[in-house]
Amino acid sequence: MIIGLSTAIRRAIALAERYAPARLPVLLVGATGTGKELLAQHIHRLSGRRGPLVDVNCCALPRDMVESLLFGHKRGAFTGAVESTVGYVERSDGGTLFLDELESLAFDAQGKLLRVLETGDAEPLGAAAKRRVDLRIISAVQEDIDEAVESGRFRRDLFQRVAGVVIELPPLAARLEDVIPLAEYFAGLQGRRLEPGTERVLLDYSWPGNVRELRLAIERAGALVENGTLPPSVMGEAIKLGVPVRPQVRRSTPLDDAKGRLLGTCEALAWNAGRITQRLGITRMTLYRRLHALGVSLREMKKYHVVSDCSDTIRYNQYKRVGTASPAAR
């Protein structure tokens, strides 16, 4: 079940439902915990395909077994291949192959996957003949896929092939209107409800782990109380229990300087996402992710800008020191 009131999540759901019956590959872009797997399941359910949804985490595939696991192998194809196996591609025949963290897929396997997409033929290791497969591919990436392509880690032709439809899932900090509906849903699953004041605690946190972190925080809070309500104090404690203690940075580093330049650019361009991404040559998803790592909400910072009626000077409240919490994270 996908829950959300924000324009971003409604658009993602609308795109998913519009293209679910099509054969076009779908590429889901978003940070970990934003709901990419859930959206992939939603697309498959609405696709009308009778075969299974085969879920593969490319990051978890052992490097020396990637091709065997994806495409299968015949007995004797390599040392230790004592029997033939069917790969994930063939298991998806008639259904959907969901490739999570696609940017982690080994480069050699990317070429074979491209051939499957272009010809519909799968070639198990050691097989004398190819096997025809009818599958739909949904992929998901966490990082900016453009960076992986430009660095040569990901094939440009494969990216162009899997990006039939690109659906972005912004971080939870960029769609705060979804926090309370999601929290109420997760609390309801435990027979709990939010007490007055708990909503403020939830909205004041930046949720770097996105929807997954929110769900776990609600589950921890539920385990800390005996009655059916989640008070603000308990919710705050549950959030803290899920945040690792990080050592303080005692001196400036090149990474700090890069963060400072990012914030400086945002301030100079009045926190306008379109102008910032154009100036930096990055996608909106990359911008949201980098600001989110700093605990900065683009939407909240824009509220702190005041445009003068008598001049072109833009006055705003700003946070000079990298690492200082934004209004959304206080």
N, C-alpha and C positions, 0 to 999 in steps of 0.2 A: 504494500500500500504506500503510495507516494503522497505526502502531505505538504502543503505549502500555500501561502497566500501571495507571495511575492510575484512580481512580473516575470522575473528571471525563471523561477521554477514553473510557472504556468506556461511560459513559452517553451521550455524544455519538454514538458509533458505534451503540449500541443504538437510540437514537431515529431516527437516519438510516435504519437498516435496517428498522425497524418501519414508517416512513411512506414509504419509497421507492416502493412500488407505488401509493400514493394519489395523488390529483390535487391535494391541498392544496399551496399555496405553502409554501416553506421559507425561513426567515430565519436565516442563520448570523451569529453575533455573536462577534467576537474581534479582537484586535490583529493587526497585520501579521505574517506569518510563522508563524501558529499552525496553518495547515493548512486554511483554509476552502475553497480551490479544490480541494484533494485530496478533501475530504469531499463537495463538490458532485459531483465526478466519480464518487465511490462511490455516491451516491444515484442518479445517472443510470444507471449500469450495472445497478443492481438494480431500476430502475423498470419495465422491460419495454417502454419506449418505443423504437420503432424509428428514430425520427428522430435527428438529430445533437444534440450538446451544443454550443451556441453560447455562447462565452465573451466577455463584453463588460465592459471596465473603464470604468465611467461617468466616472471622473475624467479619463480620457484622451480623451473625446469633445470635439471642438472645439465651443464654445458655439454658433457660428452654423450648425453642421451636425448638431446632436443629433437633431432630429426626422427629418431626411432619413436619417441613418444607422440610426436605430432602426426607422423605419416605412417607409422607402423614398420614392421620388418618381416622378412621371411626367415624361416629356420636356416641357420648357417650363414646368414648375411654378414656376421662378424663374430669374433671370438666371444663366446658366452651366449649366443643366440640359439638356445637349445630348442626353441619352439617359435612358431610364427605368432605375431601379435597384431592387433588392429589398433591403429593410431587414433588420436582425437579427431582428426579430419574425417576419417571414415565413420567414426561413431556418430558424427554430426549429420550424416547423410539423411536428407529429408527434413532436417531441423536447422538449428542455429549453433554456430561455434562462437562462443564469447571469449575473446582474447584480452584478458586484463593485463595492465602494465605492458602493453605491446612494445613500448620503447625499449624494453629489456630483452626482447627476442634476439637471439644470436644472429649475426649478420648472414651467415651461410643459410640458415633456415628461412630468412626473409625472402631469398630468391625462390626457394621451392614453394613458399606460400603464395608468392606472386603468380607463379605458374598455375597453381590451383585456382586462383581467382580469375585468371585470364582464359584458361582452357576447360576448367571443371574436371580436370584429371588429377588424381592423387597417385603418387608413385612410391610405394613402400620400399624400404631399403632391401636390395637383393631380389626384387620382384622382376620377372621377365616381361610383365605387361602392366600398363597403367590401369587404374580403376576409376570409373566414372562416378562422381559424387555430385549430389544436388544439395548444396548448403548455402546458408546465408551467414555472413560474418558480421559480428558486432565487435568492435575493438574499443578499448579504453586506455587512456594515457593520463598520467599524473602530471608530468612536467610539460613544458612548452615543447610540443613536437617539432616546431620550427627550428628550435635550437639543436635538437637531435639530428635533424636533416642537414642543417648547415654544417654541423661538426663532422658529418660523414658516418655517424653511428647508425643512422637509419636511412634506408634506401628511399630516394625521392620518388621513384616510380611506384614503390609499394605504398607510400603515403598517399600519393594521388589516387591510387586504386581503392584504399580502405576508406578514404574520406569522401564517400558518396554523399553522405549527409553528416555534417558536423554539429553536434549538440553540446553546448557548454553548460556545466553545472558550477556556478560561482560558489565560493566558500560561504559558510553560514554567516560570517561577519559582514558580508556584502548584501545579505538579505535578512536583516534582523526581524522583519515582520513574520518570518517563518519560525522563529525560536519558540514562542509561546504555544502556537498550535501543535508543534512537534512535542514540546514538553508535556502538554496536557494529554496528548495521545499516549506517550510512553508511560506517564503516571497512571493513566486509565488502565493500561495493561496489567498493572499491579494492584488495581483497586484503590488507587490513591488519587488525590487531587491537590492542586496548589493552593496554599494559604495566601491571603492578601499580603503583599510585600515580597513574595517569592519571585514574582515576575520581574521585579526590579533587579534582584540578584542575578537572575538569568540573563537579563539584557545588558548588565554591566560587565559581563565577561565576554572575552573575544572569541572563544571556542576555536582554538587552533586545530583541534581534531575533528571539527565540523559536526555533522549529525551523529556520527558514531560516538564521539566524545559526549555529546549531550545525552544520548540514550544511556550510556554507562553511568553518567553522573546521576541521572534520575534513578537508575537501579541501585546505586550506592546509597542515595538519600532514602529510598524506600526501605533499605535494610537497616537504617539507623533509627527508624521510628516504629512505634508499635501501633499507633492509630492510623486512620485513613487519610491524614493530611501531611503535606510536606511544608514545614515552616521555613522562613527565610534563613534562620541560623543553621538549620540542618542542611539546607541546600548549599549554603556557602561552604560548610565543612565538607560536603560531598565533592564539591568542585575542587577544593584544595587537595583532597586525598588523591585526585587523579593528575595533579600537576607535579612533575619532577622538580626537585630543587636544583637550580643551576648556579654554578659558581659565578660570582660577579667578575666582569671584565675590568681589569685594573688599568689598562692602557689602551690607547687607540690602535686599531689594526687596519690593514687594507680593507677588510670587510666592513668595518665601521665607516671608513671613508666612503665606500661605495653606497652604503645605506644613507649617509649624510647627503651625498650627491642626489640620490633618488628623492629624498624629502625636499631638498632645495629646489629641484625641478618642479615637484608638485606644488610647492609654495609659489614659485615664480609664475606658474600657469594657473593659479587660483583653483587648484584641485579639480580641473576639468579633465575627465578621463580621456576624452577624444584627443585633446591637444597634447596630453602627457604621452600617450601611446605613440602618437605621430612623431613627437620630438625624440623619444627614446628608441623608436623602431621596434616596439614589442607589442604583444597582444594584450587585450584587456585582462584575460585570465592571468597572464604573467604579472601584470601590474597589481591585480587584487592579491595574488599570492605573495608578492614581495612586501606589500604594505601590511598584509595580514601577519607576516612573520615579525613585523615590528610592533604589532598590537595597534595598528592605525586603521581606522575606518574611513574610507574615502568620503562616504556620505556624511559622517559626523563632522569631519574637518571642513567640509564645504559650508556647514551651518555656521561656522565660526568666522566666516568671511563677511565683511561689510563693505559694500561698494559705495564710494562717496558720490553724492549727487552733483557736487560742484567741481570735480576733477576726475581724471582717469586713474587716480591713485587707488590701488586696492589695499585696504587695511585689513589685517586679520590677526587672530590669536595664533601663535605658532609654538611648536615644541622644538627648541633648539638642540637639545641633547639627545642623541640617538639612544633609544631604549626607554625614553620616558613614555609612560602610558598615555594613550589618547583618551579623549572623553568617553569613547565607547568601551574602553578597557578598565576605567577607574572603578 
